């Protein structure tokens, strides 16, 4: 008989087990009924563990000139990598890793210029699945294709994006630059910065569910938010006029020392900036070339000097306080304990106020300012836009300072000392002269176009304020004519050969950090404000150079008048040639004449003749009939045959190449500025319709 065993379970243990069982039931109920557990949303937690989101990056918009030539764009760039892991290779006949490291390093040295020892050291790293090569980032498409053609095992590329600036230093402070950051390409200067949001666009995304192994679930919903590409921005820049401007600054900077320089060209009737070149300059493809992160056009303030006399004289005329034939004693003027002197200290005796403007008399400006008073002159300066930003579409614009109170400060302000302005403000104020006294807002953006070719913004003429009457501006233009054509010899050097340009010179002292002004022959800001053609103004030009290593402004005038002549020739605005009469040739009409007799006649007139084609008759000519040219000038004769052969373009200007190319129907791609040093089509090559000519200019 089996003995019955009775096990007694302590009541406390039963109680503990029951309590734990009840707690588990409560917890399970809570988990099943509640959205959150321990502050975590379980549904979202589970969903996120199996949800993958990929970014669809928006394409950054292009920056183009007014004619649609691309100045800035995104391009593919590549980083060179090498796979070192031998397990990548499953078929020895088709290796997927670097097999011969020495040979690979040698080929990379030969083709990419990589240091052989450093490349080999990179390939010899232990325990690495893949490696990148220092100095082999931002590789372009052409170089990538070349490397791929070598069929080196284990060599591959990681694709990325970078910003490319097709014309290098061309208008670099206007365009600015953008660089890659963690969040993508971001603008840092110029248009790239000012319109960074519009250029960037909006990134999209794709969201989908995956299994535990990361594979997309076949029945899962895919949610896609498409990206919106950035807008394209068309600038008001004219590529050819900008090249003329770049040539001006390049030539001056190559031959003289200076602190900085700005040269800008503005449409006289709209306010559109068609060119702006600076020194120093930089190549946005090479950020190491940047010496200054401020654009002189909008970010430099300085005392402008005598160009301000345009506005102090105009203000006194507008107020009825001016009589051009009234005489005054030039030389010096006592104002309290101070003395204002003309630049030559002695003056020109008793002269008329009109003559005083032509001679840039500080005394004349001071006397007129005294009649106006502080309040009136201040109001005129502010209506012109001085002391506040113009609002042009460029980053980092500053406002300058117009603040004068005492009588000597009033006198100084009348001839541009003791106040500060920016070049863009000067251009805005000068626009009153070509718009019957109305100041126009300068602008640099012609239009903004979205990805669907819709114009979302259109730039154009914007009137800021009516400052002067038409009569006052007509009178001021006559005074500015007298400066260039009847004034001092130092002003007559601003006469171009192909048009009439009126203007006003400026020579401003530079304020010293310790008080007063710097001494020495180079410590000036030399400037010129001009308008051309005089009879029908099309453009306003403004140039300012700080501390030019010349005791005169002649180098500035030489380059400026060259640039104006180039612009005039490019746009066909010629209306005069003022040279020695015996050297002027008035062209006849040669169209429909025989080529042989035409060439003989032109050569007898000491002109350099280029005959285009081997036809018998002339069907076009450049320059046209009744055009005045100088002996030695180029004349193009187009015959009635299209068997053109490439000319030797060495030493030709861009304008001459454009004329030649247009006449024979040849497209051109210019690189650089100045004069032709090389051409892609050899001399004597027959020209066909599918050809494109690339020229390098220096």
C-alpha positions in Angstrom: 0.0 0.0 0.0 1.4 3.3 -1.2 1.8 6.0 1.2 0.0 9.2 0.4 2.4 12.3 0.3 0.9 15.6 0.9 2.7 18.7 -0.2 1.9 21.9 1.6 2.4 25.1 -0.4 2.9 28.1 1.7 0.1 30.6 1.4 2.6 33.4 0.8 3.9 31.7 -2.3 0.4 31.2 -3.6 -0.3 34.8 -3.0 2.9 35.9 -4.9 2.1 33.7 -7.9 -1.5 35.0 -8.0 -0.3 38.6 -7.8 2.3 38.1 -10.6 -0.3 36.4 -12.8 -2.7 39.3 -12.2 0.0 41.8 -13.1 0.8 40.0 -16.3 -2.9 40.1 -17.3 -3.1 43.8 -16.5 0.1 44.5 -18.5 -1.1 42.6 -21.5 -4.4 44.4 -21.4 -2.6 47.7 -21.2 -0.3 46.9 -24.1 -3.2 45.8 -26.3 -5.5 48.7 -25.5 -3.0 51.6 -25.2 -1.3 53.6 -28.0 1.8 54.1 -26.0 3.9 52.0 -23.7 6.7 53.6 -21.6 6.2 56.7 -23.8 6.7 54.8 -27.0 4.1 54.6 -29.7 4.2 50.9 -30.5 2.4 51.2 -33.8 4.9 53.8 -35.0 7.8 51.9 -33.6 6.8 48.7 -35.4 6.1 50.7 -38.6 9.4 52.5 -38.5 11.4 49.4 -38.0 10.1 48.2 -41.4 9.8 51.6 -43.2 12.5 53.0 -45.5 12.6 56.5 -46.9 14.9 57.6 -49.7 15.4 61.2 -50.7 14.8 62.3 -54.3 17.2 65.2 -54.7 16.1 68.3 -56.6 18.3 69.6 -59.4 19.7 73.0 -58.7 18.7 75.6 -61.3 21.1 77.1 -63.9 22.3 80.7 -64.1 22.4 82.1 -67.6 23.1 85.4 -69.3 20.4 87.3 -71.1 20.9 85.3 -74.4 20.6 82.0 -72.6 24.3 81.2 -72.4 24.9 79.0 -69.3 27.1 80.5 -66.7 26.5 78.1 -63.8 25.1 74.6 -63.8 25.2 71.3 -61.9 27.3 68.6 -63.5 28.1 65.0 -62.5 31.3 64.6 -60.6 32.9 61.4 -59.5 35.2 60.1 -56.7 37.6 57.4 -57.6 37.5 54.3 -55.4 39.1 50.9 -55.3 37.7 47.6 -54.0 40.3 45.6 -52.0 38.2 42.7 -50.6 39.2 39.5 -52.4 35.8 37.9 -51.6 34.2 40.2 -54.1 35.7 38.1 -56.9 33.8 34.8 -57.5 35.1 34.2 -61.0 38.9 34.5 -61.3 38.5 35.3 -65.0 36.5 38.4 -64.1 38.1 39.9 -61.0 36.1 42.4 -59.0 38.9 43.6 -56.7 42.3 45.1 -57.3 44.6 42.3 -58.3 47.9 44.0 -59.3 48.3 46.9 -57.0 51.6 48.1 -58.4 50.3 48.2 -62.0 47.1 49.9 -60.9 49.0 52.6 -59.0 51.2 53.1 -62.1 48.3 53.5 -64.4 46.6 56.0 -62.0 49.8 58.0 -61.9 50.1 58.1 -65.7 46.4 58.9 -66.4 45.4 61.0 -63.4 48.7 62.4 -62.2 48.3 60.8 -58.8 51.4 60.3 -56.7 52.5 56.7 -57.3 53.7 56.0 -53.8 50.6 57.5 -52.2 48.3 55.6 -54.6 50.1 52.4 -53.8 50.0 53.0 -50.1 46.2 53.6 -50.4 45.9 50.2 -52.2 48.0 48.4 -49.6 45.8 49.3 -46.6 44.9 46.2 -44.6 41.4 45.2 -43.6 39.7 47.6 -45.9 36.7 46.6 -48.1 37.1 49.8 -50.3 39.3 52.9 -50.3 39.2 56.4 -51.8 42.1 58.2 -53.3 43.2 61.6 -52.1 43.3 64.0 -55.1 40.8 61.9 -57.1 37.6 63.7 -56.2 35.5 65.9 -58.5 36.5 63.9 -61.5 34.6 65.0 -64.6 32.8 62.7 -67.1 35.5 62.7 -69.7 38.2 61.7 -67.2 35.9 59.0 -65.8 35.3 57.5 -69.2 39.0 57.5 -69.9 39.8 55.6 -66.7 36.9 53.2 -67.3 38.3 52.4 -70.8 41.5 51.1 -69.1 39.5 48.3 -67.6 41.4 48.1 -64.3 39.9 45.5 -62.0 38.5 46.8 -58.8 38.4 50.4 -59.9 35.1 52.2 -59.6 33.5 55.6 -59.1 31.0 57.1 -56.6 28.7 59.6 -58.5 28.0 63.0 -57.0 27.1 66.5 -58.1 29.1 69.7 -58.2 28.6 73.3 -59.4 30.4 74.2 -62.6 31.1 77.7 -63.8 31.5 77.5 -67.5 33.4 80.7 -68.0 35.6 80.8 -65.0 36.3 84.3 -63.8 33.6 85.8 -66.0 31.4 88.0 -63.8 32.3 85.9 -60.8 31.2 88.4 -58.2 27.8 88.7 -59.9 27.3 85.0 -60.3 28.9 84.2 -56.9 29.5 80.6 -56.0 27.8 77.6 -54.3 29.5 74.6 -52.6 28.5 71.2 -51.4 27.3 71.0 -47.7 25.7 68.1 -45.8 22.2 69.3 -46.8 23.3 69.7 -50.5 24.7 72.5 -52.7 24.3 75.9 -51.1 24.9 79.4 -52.5 27.6 81.5 -50.7 27.9 84.7 -52.7 26.3 86.8 -55.4 23.2 85.4 -57.3 23.9 81.9 -55.9 23.4 83.2 -52.4 20.6 85.8 -53.0 18.5 83.3 -54.9 19.6 80.1 -53.1 16.1 79.0 -52.2 14.8 79.5 -55.8 17.8 77.8 -57.3 17.8 74.9 -54.8 14.2 73.6 -55.5 12.5 71.2 -53.1 13.7 67.6 -52.5 11.2 64.8 -52.7 11.1 61.4 -51.1 10.0 57.7 -51.6 8.7 55.8 -48.6 8.0 52.0 -48.6 7.7 49.0 -46.3 10.5 46.4 -46.1 10.8 42.9 -44.5 13.2 42.0 -41.8 15.9 41.6 -44.4 15.4 45.0 -46.0 13.6 43.8 -49.2 10.6 45.7 -50.4 7.3 44.0 -49.5 5.5 43.2 -52.8 2.1 44.3 -51.5 3.3 47.4 -49.7 2.2 50.8 -50.7 4.9 53.1 -52.1 4.4 56.8 -51.3 6.4 59.1 -53.5 6.6 62.9 -53.1 8.3 64.1 -56.3 11.1 66.6 -56.1 10.7 70.1 -57.6 13.8 71.2 -59.5 15.2 74.7 -58.9 14.4 77.6 -61.1 16.7 78.9 -63.9 17.8 82.5 -63.5 18.5 84.6 -66.5 20.7 87.6 -65.8 20.8 91.0 -67.7 24.4 90.5 -68.5 25.4 90.7 -72.2 28.2 88.2 -72.7 30.1 90.3 -75.2 29.9 93.6 -73.2 31.0 91.6 -70.1 34.0 90.3 -72.0 34.9 93.9 -72.9 34.6 94.9 -69.3 36.7 91.9 -68.2 39.4 93.0 -70.7 39.5 96.5 -69.2 40.1 95.3 -65.6 42.5 92.6 -66.7 44.6 95.0 -68.7 44.8 97.6 -66.0 45.5 95.0 -63.3 48.3 93.4 -65.5 50.1 96.7 -65.9 49.5 98.5 -62.6 49.2 97.8 -58.9 46.0 98.8 -57.2 43.9 97.9 -54.2 40.6 97.3 -56.0 38.7 98.3 -59.1 35.1 98.2 -60.4 33.8 98.8 -63.9 30.1 98.5 -64.6 27.8 99.2 -67.6 24.1 99.9 -67.2 21.3 100.2 -69.7 20.5 104.0 -69.6 16.8 103.5 -70.2 16.0 100.5 -68.0 18.5 100.2 -65.2 19.6 96.7 -66.4 23.3 95.9 -65.5 24.8 94.6 -68.7 28.3 94.2 -67.4 30.2 94.4 -64.1 33.9 93.4 -63.8 36.1 93.7 -60.7 39.7 93.4 -59.5 40.5 91.3 -57.6 38.6 88.6 -59.3 38.3 84.9 -58.7 37.4 81.6 -60.4 34.4 80.0 -58.7 35.6 76.6 -59.8 38.7 77.2 -57.6 37.6 78.7 -54.3 41.2 79.0 -53.2 41.5 81.9 -55.7 39.1 84.1 -53.6 41.0 87.0 -52.0 37.9 89.0 -50.9 34.3 87.8 -50.2 32.8 91.2 -50.9 31.5 92.4 -54.3 32.8 95.9 -54.9 29.7 96.8 -56.9 27.4 96.6 -53.8 29.7 96.0 -50.8 32.3 98.7 -51.0 31.6 102.2 -49.6 34.1 105.0 -50.3 34.2 108.8 -50.7 33.3 109.4 -54.4 35.1 112.7 -55.0 34.1 115.1 -57.8 31.6 112.8 -59.6 29.2 114.1 -56.9 29.4 117.5 -58.4 27.0 116.3 -61.0 24.3 116.1 -58.3 25.3 119.2 -56.2 25.3 121.3 -59.4 22.0 119.7 -60.6 20.4 120.4 -57.2 21.3 124.0 -57.3 19.9 124.3 -60.9 16.7 122.6 -59.8 16.3 125.1 -57.0 16.8 128.1 -59.2 20.0 129.0 -57.5 22.3 128.6 -60.5 23.5 131.0 -63.1 26.0 129.4 -65.4 27.5 132.6 -66.6 27.8 134.1 -63.1 31.5 134.8 -62.2 33.2 133.7 -59.0 36.8 133.8 -57.7 38.3 130.3 -58.0 41.3 129.0 -56.1 40.3 128.9 -52.5 37.3 129.7 -50.2 37.5 130.4 -46.5 34.8 128.6 -44.5 35.1 129.5 -40.8 38.5 128.3 -39.7 38.8 125.9 -42.7 39.7 126.5 -46.3 38.4 124.8 -49.4 40.8 124.8 -52.3 40.6 123.8 -56.0 42.8 120.8 -56.9 45.6 123.1 -58.3 45.4 125.3 -55.2 45.6 128.5 -57.3 42.5 128.2 -59.4 41.9 130.0 -62.7 41.1 133.5 -61.6 37.5 134.8 -62.0 35.6 132.3 -64.0 31.9 131.4 -64.7 30.2 128.6 -62.8 29.8 126.6 -66.1 33.5 126.7 -66.5 34.0 125.8 -62.9 32.1 122.5 -63.5 34.2 121.8 -66.6 37.4 122.4 -64.6 36.0 120.4 -61.6 36.3 123.4 -59.2 35.7 122.5 -55.5 35.2 126.2 -54.7 32.3 126.4 -57.2 30.6 123.3 -55.7 31.1 124.7 -52.2 29.5 128.1 -53.0 26.5 126.3 -54.6 26.2 124.1 -51.5 26.1 127.1 -49.3 23.2 128.5 -51.2 21.4 125.1 -51.0 22.0 124.5 -47.3 22.3 121.2 -45.4 18.7 120.2 -45.5 18.1 120.7 -49.2 21.3 119.0 -50.4 20.7 116.1 -48.0 17.2 115.7 -49.3 18.4 115.6 -52.9 21.1 113.1 -52.1 18.7 110.8 -50.3 16.1 111.1 -53.1 18.8 109.9 -55.5 19.2 106.8 -53.3 22.4 107.6 -51.4 22.5 106.3 -47.8 20.1 103.4 -48.5 20.3 100.1 -50.4 19.1 100.0 -53.9 17.7 96.6 -53.5 19.5 95.0 -56.4 19.3 91.2 -56.4 22.8 90.7 -55.0 23.9 89.5 -51.6 25.7 91.7 -49.0 24.6 95.2 -50.3 25.5 98.0 -48.0 24.0 101.5 -47.7 26.8 104.0 -47.4 26.6 107.2 -45.3 25.2 110.7 -46.1 25.6 112.6 -42.8 26.8 116.2 -42.8 25.8 119.0 -40.5 28.3 121.9 -40.3 29.1 124.3 -43.1 32.5 122.8 -43.9 30.9 119.3 -44.0 28.3 120.7 -46.4 31.0 122.1 -48.7 32.9 118.8 -48.6 29.7 116.8 -49.4 29.2 119.0 -52.5 32.4 117.7 -54.0 32.2 114.1 -52.7 34.3 114.1 -49.5 33.1 113.3 -46.0 30.3 111.1 -47.4 30.4 107.5 -48.6 28.6 105.8 -51.5 28.6 102.5 -53.4 29.1 102.0 -57.1 25.6 100.7 -57.6 24.2 103.8 -55.9 26.2 106.0 -58.3 24.7 104.1 -61.2 21.2 104.6 -59.8 21.8 108.4 -59.3 23.3 108.7 -62.8 20.2 107.2 -64.4 18.4 110.6 -63.7 20.5 112.1 -66.5 19.1 109.7 -69.1 15.5 109.6 -67.9 14.4 113.2 -67.6 15.3 113.4 -63.9 13.8 110.0 -62.8 16.0 107.7 -60.9 15.8 104.0 -61.9 16.4 101.0 -59.7 19.4 99.0 -61.1 18.6 95.3 -61.6 20.6 92.2 -62.6 17.9 89.5 -63.1 16.1 89.5 -66.4 13.7 86.7 -65.6 13.3 83.5 -63.5 11.9 80.4 -65.3 10.6 77.3 -63.5 11.0 73.6 -64.7 7.9 73.9 -66.9 9.4 76.9 -68.8 6.9 79.2 -67.0 8.3 82.7 -66.3 7.7 83.2 -62.6 9.5 86.6 -62.4 10.2 89.2 -65.0 12.7 92.0 -64.3 12.3 95.4 -65.9 12.4 99.1 -65.5 11.5 100.4 -62.0 11.2 104.1 -61.2 12.5 105.0 -57.8 11.8 108.8 -57.6 11.4 111.9 -59.7 14.4 113.9 -58.5 15.0 116.6 -61.2 13.2 118.2 -64.1 14.0 117.4 -67.7 15.3 120.9 -68.2 17.8 120.5 -65.4 19.0 117.2 -66.8 19.4 118.7 -70.3 21.6 121.4 -68.8 23.7 118.9 -66.9 24.4 116.8 -69.9 25.7 120.0 -71.7 27.9 120.7 -68.7 29.2 117.1 -68.9 29.9 117.5 -72.6 32.0 120.5 -71.7 34.0 118.4 -69.2 35.1 115.9 -71.9 35.4 118.1 -74.9 36.1 121.6 -73.6 37.5 121.0 -70.2 41.0 120.3 -68.9 43.4 118.0 -70.7 43.0 115.5 -67.9 39.3 115.2 -68.8 39.7 115.2 -72.6 41.5 111.8 -72.5 38.0 110.3 -72.0 37.0 110.8 -75.6 36.3 107.5 -77.5 37.0 107.4 -81.2 33.7 105.8 -82.3 31.1 107.8 -80.5 30.7 110.9 -78.3 30.7 110.2 -74.6 29.9 112.8 -71.9 31.0 112.4 -68.3 32.6 113.7 -65.1 35.9 112.7 -63.5 36.5 112.1 -59.9 39.6 112.1 -57.7 38.9 111.4 -54.1 41.3 111.4 -51.2 41.3 108.3 -49.0 40.5 108.6 -45.4 43.2 107.6 -43.0 42.4 105.2 -40.1 44.2 107.6 -37.8 42.2 110.6 -39.0 42.5 113.0 -41.9 43.5 111.7 -45.3 46.4 109.6 -46.7 49.3 111.4 -48.3 51.1 110.4 -51.5 50.6 110.4 -55.2 48.8 107.0 -55.4 46.5 107.4 -52.4 43.4 108.4 -54.3 40.2 106.8 -55.7 40.1 107.8 -59.3 36.7 107.5 -61.0 34.8 108.4 -64.1 31.0 108.5 -64.8 30.1 108.5 -68.5 27.1 108.4 -70.8 27.1 107.4 -74.5 26.2 108.0 -77.2 25.7 111.6 -76.3 22.9 112.3 -78.8 20.8 109.2 -77.8 22.1 107.7 -74.6 22.1 104.0 -74.5 24.5 103.1 -71.7 25.9 104.6 -68.5 29.4 103.5 -67.5 31.1 103.9 -64.1 34.7 103.0 -63.2 36.5 103.5 -59.9 40.0 102.4 -59.0 41.6 102.7 -55.6 45.3 103.4 -55.2 46.3 103.0 -58.9 50.1 103.0 -59.2 50.0 105.9 -61.6 50.1 109.6 -60.9 47.4 110.3 -63.5 44.1 108.7 -64.7 45.4 108.2 -68.2 45.7 104.4 -67.9 42.0 104.3 -66.8 40.9 106.5 -69.7 42.9 104.5 -72.2 41.2 101.2 -71.2 37.8 102.8 -70.7 37.6 104.4 -74.1 38.8 101.1 -75.7 36.0 99.3 -74.0 33.4 101.9 -75.1 34.7 101.7 -78.7 34.3 97.9 -78.5 30.8 98.2 -77.2 29.9 100.7 -79.9 31.3 98.5 -82.7 29.6 95.4 -81.3 26.2 97.1 -81.3 26.7 99.1 -84.5 26.5 102.5 -82.8 29.4 104.2 -84.6 28.8 107.7 -85.6 32.1 109.5 -85.7 35.8 108.9 -86.2 37.9 111.9 -85.0 41.4 111.3 -86.2 43.9 112.9 -88.6 41.7 113.6 -91.7 44.2 112.1 -94.1 43.9 108.7 -92.4 40.1 108.5 -92.5 38.6 106.4 -95.3 34.9 106.7 -96.2 33.8 103.3 -97.5 31.9 103.1 -100.8 29.1 100.7 -101.6 30.8 97.6 -103.1 27.8 95.3 -103.2 27.2 93.8 -106.7 30.7 95.0 -107.7 33.3 92.6 -109.0 35.5 91.2 -106.2 38.8 91.8 -108.0 38.2 95.5 -108.6 36.8 95.9 -105.1 39.8 94.4 -103.4 42.1 96.5 -105.5 40.3 99.7 -104.6 40.3 98.9 -100.9 44.0 98.0 -100.9 44.8 101.2 -102.6 43.1 102.9 -99.6 45.5 101.1 -97.2 42.8 98.8 -95.8 43.3 95.2 -94.8 40.9 93.2 -97.0 39.5 89.7 -96.2 37.7 88.1 -99.2 35.3 85.4 -98.0 34.7 82.8 -100.7 36.0 82.7 -104.3 33.0 84.1 -106.1 33.1 86.8 -108.7 30.7 89.3 -107.2 30.4 91.0 -103.8 27.1 90.2 -102.0 27.8 91.8 -98.6 30.4 94.0 -97.0 31.5 95.0 -93.5 31.7 97.8 -92.5 28.8 99.0 -94.6 28.8 101.9 -97.1 29.4 105.5 -95.9 31.1 104.2 -92.7 34.3 106.1 -91.7 37.2 103.8 -90.8 40.9 104.4 -90.3 43.7 103.3 -92.6 44.8 99.7 -91.7 41.3 98.7 -90.6 39.9 95.3 -91.5 37.3 95.1 -94.2 35.3 91.9 -94.9 34.0 91.3 -98.5 31.6 88.4 -98.9 31.5 86.9 -102.4 28.8 84.9 -104.1 30.5 81.6 -103.4 30.4 79.6 -100.1 33.7 77.8 -100.5 35.1 79.5 -97.3 38.5 78.7 -95.9 39.6 79.4 -92.3 41.5 82.6 -91.8 44.4 83.1 -89.4 42.7 84.8 -86.5 45.7 85.4 -84.4 45.6 88.9 -82.8 42.0 89.5 -83.8 39.6 91.0 -81.3 36.4 89.2 -80.3 34.3 91.7 -82.2 36.3 91.1 -85.4 36.0 87.3 -85.0 32.2 87.7 -84.4 31.9 89.8 -87.6 33.8 87.2 -89.6 31.9 84.3 -88.2 28.5 85.9 -88.7 29.3 86.6 -92.4 30.2 83.0 -93.2 27.6 81.4 -90.9 30.1 79.8 -88.4 29.3 79.4 -84.7 32.0 80.4 -82.2 32.9 79.5 -78.6 35.1 82.1 -77.1 37.3 81.3 -74.1 38.9 84.2 -72.1 39.1 87.8 -73.1 41.4 90.1 -75.1 42.8 89.0 -78.5 42.9 85.6 -80.2 46.0 83.4 -79.3 44.7 80.1 -80.6 41.9 78.6 -82.8 40.4 75.1 -83.0 40.1 75.1 -86.8 43.5 75.2 -88.6 44.2 78.0 -91.1 43.1 77.1 -94.6 40.6 74.4 -93.6 37.5 74.4 -95.7 34.5 75.6 -93.7 31.4 73.4 -93.5 28.0 74.1 -92.0 28.4 71.6 -89.1 31.6 73.2 -87.9 32.0 75.2 -84.6 35.1 77.3 -83.9 36.6 77.6 -80.5 39.0 80.5 -79.9 41.2 81.3 -76.9 41.7 85.0 -76.1 44.3 86.6 -73.9 
